[in-house]
Amino acid sequence: MICDVAMPHMDGIELYGLIRQIGYAPPIIFMTAFWSDSLKNKALANGAVMCLEKPVHPQVIENALKELLNLP
């Protein structure tokens, strides 16, 4: 799962928490243009496997997904 952190009505970390509450916990990659150390720590503490800074080159996303899926 790939999710932006900054969204209207709730942030991506909160959304992922709600998804986990219903019993589904896919690996999550969070993205935002404005990472701070505290925000990155919060994302990682709440299950993020990666934190990417936007703008993200498509190849970076492809490589991240391959790494998560253990693909060559």
ChimeraX attribute file (.defattr): number of C-alpha atoms within 10 A of each C-alpha:
attribute: neighborCount
match mode: 1-to-1
recipient: residues
	/A:1	11
	/A:2	17
	/A:3	18
	/A:4	17
	/A:5	23
	/A:6	15
	/A:7	12
	/A:8	7
	/A:9	7
	/A:10	10
	/A:11	13
	/A:12	21
	/A:13	24
	/A:14	13
	/A:15	15
	/A:16	22
	/A:17	14
	/A:18	13
	/A:19	13
	/A:20	14
	/A:21	10
	/A:22	8
	/A:23	8
	/A:24	11
	/A:25	14
	/A:26	14
	/A:27	14
	/A:28	21
	/A:29	22
	/A:30	23
	/A:31	22
	/A:32	20
	/A:33	13
	/A:34	12
	/A:35	16
	/A:36	10
	/A:37	8
	/A:38	9
	/A:39	15
	/A:40	19
	/A:41	13
	/A:42	13
	/A:43	24
	/A:44	17
	/A:45	11
	/A:46	15
	/A:47	18
	/A:48	21
	/A:49	15
	/A:50	16
	/A:51	21
	/A:52	19
	/A:53	13
	/A:54	12
	/A:55	9
	/A:56	12
	/A:57	9
	/A:58	9
	/A:59	9
	/A:60	11
	/A:61	14
	/A:62	11
	/A:63	13
	/A:64	16
	/A:65	16
	/A:66	12
	/A:67	11
	/A:68	14
	/A:69	10
	/A:70	8
	/A:71	8
	/A:72	6
